Amino acid sequence: MTRRYALRDDQWERIKDLLPGRPGTVGVTAGDNRLFVEAVVIWLL
């Protein structure tokens, strides 16, 4: 399993349903929304 550094699990649970590309929505399903969000957060730090 990949270690996550930028977001705790409770933080991810709060935002995961706000992002596009999640399973069950119209359009393309993202490969890994959490990985993308964490990359952005780390880049901004």
Secondary structure, DSSP 8 states (H G I E B T S, - for coil): -----S--HHHHHHHGGGSTT-TTSSS---S-HHHHHHHHHHHH-
